[in-house]
Amino acid sequence: MSRRSRAAGCSYIPLVILTFLLFLWAFGFLRVQVTSEVNVPPELQTPIAEIPKAISTLAPSLTLPNPAAAPTVSGPPAIGRRTKTMGCVAANTLPDPACTPGAIFATATSDQVCVAGYSASVRDVPDTLKDVVYAEYGLPRDPPGNYEVDHLIPLALGGSNDIANLWPQGAEPRPGSEEKDRVENYLQDQVCRGAMPLQQAQTDIATNWVGVYQRMGK
């Protein structure tokens, strides 16, 4: 480094020192102004370690949520929540639960579904929707064999016409469509006689209607 460069560098030192001193002066002035003009309540002049105590002093009615005390939620499966729309596979005469979890009319009540003619009044599954159901299960329209697009949760139990409640059910293997019709009639009878809540009947048939059929025979 040349002598001229060293001299130029040294000339900045007083300016840096002066700037630093001005900063300290300004900081001290502001601090004096704040502490002199703002009256901080004594209860807020609290060390960090005593903050919880101060909070309880200022707001004795404040209660903080306890995550450990949060209630656990349990209940029926997520009826109507589809997680797959293609490549659906039925297994053991049961629909693919990812494609056909079941869906209901949320406002349907046992009083409504037990009225004669209710199912016919709400049935609405056009052929275009049936085509989509067959396609999701990899079947052609009018597939070979005795198939029908069935409501997993029947209309007679408050089931809806949503695609989440539809699947192509065959008569074979057994138990098939005929046996499921018997399950539907049995559960509706249970609901309408007051022997079973409607929600339980919906959950039972959506979860495993074959299991219901097997229990019926005992």
C-alpha positions as CSV (number, residue, x, y, z in Angstrom):
1,M,0.0,0.0,0.0
2,S,1.3,3.4,-0.9
3,R,1.9,6.2,1.6
4,R,-1.0,8.2,0.0
5,S,-3.4,5.3,0.5
6,R,-2.5,4.8,4.1
7,A,-3.0,8.5,4.7
8,A,-6.4,8.4,3.0
9,G,-7.4,5.4,5.2
10,C,-6.4,7.1,8.3
11,S,-8.4,10.2,7.5
12,Y,-11.7,8.1,7.8
13,I,-10.9,7.1,11.4
14,P,-12.0,10.4,13.1
15,L,-15.3,10.3,11.0
16,V,-16.0,6.8,12.1
17,I,-15.4,7.6,15.7
18,L,-17.5,10.7,15.5
19,T,-20.4,8.7,14.0
20,F,-20.2,6.1,16.7
21,L,-20.2,8.8,19.4
22,L,-23.3,10.5,17.8
23,F,-25.0,7.1,17.8
24,L,-24.3,6.6,21.5
25,W,-25.5,10.1,22.3
26,A,-28.8,9.6,20.3
27,F,-29.4,6.3,21.9
28,G,-28.9,7.7,25.4
29,F,-31.1,10.7,24.6
30,L,-34.0,8.5,23.4
31,R,-33.7,6.2,26.3
32,V,-33.9,9.1,28.7
33,Q,-36.9,10.5,26.8
34,V,-38.8,7.2,26.9
35,T,-38.1,6.5,30.5
36,S,-39.0,10.0,31.5
37,E,-42.2,10.4,29.4
38,V,-43.7,6.8,29.7
39,N,-44.9,5.7,33.1
40,V,-44.5,1.9,33.1
41,P,-46.8,0.2,35.6
42,P,-44.9,-1.5,38.4
43,E,-46.6,-4.8,37.6
44,L,-45.1,-4.7,34.1
45,Q,-41.6,-4.1,35.4
46,T,-41.1,-7.8,35.9
47,P,-38.2,-10.1,35.1
48,I,-38.7,-12.6,32.3
49,A,-38.8,-15.5,34.8
50,E,-41.8,-13.9,36.5
51,I,-43.9,-13.2,33.4
52,P,-46.4,-16.0,34.1
53,K,-47.0,-14.5,37.5
54,A,-47.5,-11.0,36.0
55,I,-50.0,-12.4,33.5
56,S,-52.1,-14.0,36.3
57,T,-52.0,-10.7,38.2
58,L,-53.2,-8.7,35.2
59,A,-55.8,-11.2,34.0
60,P,-56.8,-13.6,36.7
61,S,-59.6,-15.0,34.6
62,L,-57.3,-16.0,31.7
63,T,-57.0,-19.7,31.2
64,L,-54.6,-21.2,28.7
65,P,-55.6,-24.3,26.8
66,N,-54.0,-27.6,27.8
67,P,-53.2,-29.7,24.8
68,A,-53.0,-32.8,26.9
69,A,-56.6,-32.2,27.9
70,A,-58.0,-32.0,24.4
71,P,-60.7,-34.5,23.8
72,T,-60.1,-37.3,21.3
73,V,-62.6,-37.6,18.5
74,S,-63.8,-41.0,17.4
75,G,-66.8,-42.1,15.4
76,P,-67.9,-43.5,12.1
77,P,-65.7,-43.6,9.1
78,A,-65.3,-40.6,6.9
79,I,-68.5,-41.2,4.8
80,G,-68.3,-39.3,1.6
81,R,-64.6,-38.6,1.6
82,R,-63.1,-40.2,-1.6
83,T,-59.4,-40.6,-1.9
84,K,-59.3,-42.3,-5.3
85,T,-61.2,-41.8,-8.6
86,M,-59.7,-44.4,-10.9
87,G,-58.3,-47.9,-10.6
88,C,-61.0,-48.9,-8.1
89,V,-61.1,-52.6,-7.2
90,A,-63.9,-54.4,-5.4
91,A,-62.8,-57.1,-3.0
92,N,-64.9,-60.0,-1.6
93,T,-68.1,-58.4,-2.9
94,L,-67.3,-55.1,-1.0
95,P,-66.6,-51.9,-2.9
96,D,-63.2,-50.1,-2.9
97,P,-63.5,-47.9,0.3
98,A,-61.2,-45.3,-1.3
99,C,-63.6,-44.9,-4.2
100,T,-66.9,-45.7,-2.6
101,P,-66.8,-44.8,1.1
102,G,-70.6,-44.1,1.1
103,A,-72.4,-40.8,1.2
104,I,-75.6,-39.6,2.8
105,F,-78.2,-36.8,2.7
106,A,-77.1,-35.0,5.8
107,T,-80.6,-33.8,6.5
108,A,-82.3,-37.1,6.2
109,T,-84.0,-38.4,9.3
110,S,-85.4,-41.7,10.4
111,D,-88.9,-40.2,10.2
112,Q,-88.4,-39.3,6.5
113,V,-86.8,-42.6,5.4
114,C,-89.5,-44.6,7.0
115,V,-92.2,-43.0,4.9
116,A,-93.4,-45.2,2.0
117,G,-92.2,-43.9,-1.3
118,Y,-89.3,-41.9,0.1
119,S,-86.6,-43.8,-1.9
120,A,-88.3,-43.2,-5.2
121,S,-88.8,-39.5,-4.4
122,V,-85.0,-38.9,-4.0
123,R,-83.5,-41.4,-6.6
124,D,-81.5,-39.6,-9.2
125,V,-78.7,-41.5,-10.9
126,P,-78.5,-40.6,-14.6
127,D,-76.9,-43.0,-17.1
128,T,-73.9,-40.6,-17.6
129,L,-73.1,-41.0,-13.9
130,K,-73.4,-44.7,-14.1
131,D,-70.9,-44.7,-17.0
132,V,-68.4,-42.9,-14.8
133,V,-68.9,-45.4,-12.0
134,Y,-68.3,-48.3,-14.3
135,A,-65.2,-46.6,-15.8
136,E,-63.7,-46.0,-12.3
137,Y,-63.9,-49.7,-11.6
138,G,-62.4,-50.6,-15.0
139,L,-65.7,-52.0,-16.3
140,P,-67.3,-51.3,-19.7
141,R,-70.9,-49.9,-19.8
142,D,-73.2,-52.9,-19.5
143,P,-70.4,-55.3,-18.4
144,P,-70.8,-59.1,-18.9
145,G,-72.6,-60.6,-15.9
146,N,-75.4,-59.4,-13.8
147,Y,-74.2,-56.0,-12.6
148,E,-76.0,-53.0,-11.4
149,V,-74.9,-49.6,-10.1
150,D,-75.9,-49.8,-6.5
151,H,-76.1,-47.4,-3.6
152,L,-73.7,-48.6,-0.9
153,I,-75.8,-46.8,1.7
154,P,-79.3,-47.3,0.3
155,L,-81.7,-44.4,-0.2
156,A,-83.9,-46.1,2.3
157,L,-81.3,-45.4,4.9
158,G,-80.6,-41.8,3.9
159,G,-77.9,-42.6,1.4
160,S,-77.4,-40.1,-1.4
161,N,-76.9,-40.3,-5.2
162,D,-73.4,-38.9,-4.9
163,I,-70.7,-40.9,-6.8
164,A,-69.0,-41.6,-3.4
165,N,-72.0,-43.8,-2.7
166,L,-72.2,-45.7,-6.0
167,W,-70.4,-48.8,-7.2
168,P,-71.0,-51.6,-9.7
169,Q,-72.3,-54.6,-7.8
170,G,-72.7,-58.1,-9.2
171,A,-75.0,-60.9,-8.3
172,E,-71.9,-63.1,-8.1
173,P,-69.9,-64.1,-6.1
174,R,-72.3,-64.7,-3.2
175,P,-73.2,-62.9,-1.1
176,G,-74.1,-60.5,-3.9
177,S,-76.7,-57.9,-4.8
178,E,-79.6,-60.1,-3.7
179,E,-78.2,-60.6,-0.3
180,K,-77.4,-56.9,0.1
181,D,-81.0,-56.1,-0.7
182,R,-81.9,-58.3,2.3
183,V,-79.4,-56.4,4.5
184,E,-80.9,-53.1,3.4
185,N,-84.5,-54.3,4.3
186,Y,-83.3,-55.6,7.6
187,L,-81.5,-52.4,8.7
188,Q,-84.4,-50.2,7.6
189,D,-86.8,-52.3,9.6
190,Q,-84.4,-52.0,12.6
191,V,-84.4,-48.2,12.2
192,C,-88.1,-47.8,11.7
193,R,-88.9,-50.0,14.7
194,G,-86.7,-47.8,16.8
195,A,-84.3,-50.6,17.5
196,M,-81.3,-48.9,15.9
197,P,-80.2,-45.3,15.3
198,L,-80.2,-44.3,11.6
199,Q,-76.5,-43.3,11.9
200,Q,-75.5,-46.7,13.2
201,A,-77.3,-48.4,10.3
202,Q,-75.6,-46.1,7.8
203,T,-72.2,-46.9,9.3
204,D,-72.7,-50.6,9.5
205,I,-73.7,-51.0,5.9
206,A,-71.0,-48.6,4.6
207,T,-68.3,-50.3,6.6
208,N,-69.1,-54.0,6.0
209,W,-72.5,-55.0,4.8
210,V,-71.3,-58.6,4.4
211,G,-70.6,-58.7,8.1
212,V,-74.2,-57.5,8.8
213,Y,-75.5,-60.2,6.5
214,Q,-73.5,-62.9,8.3
215,R,-74.9,-61.7,11.7
216,M,-78.4,-61.8,10.4
217,G,-78.2,-65.5,9.8
218,K,-77.3,-66.2,13.4
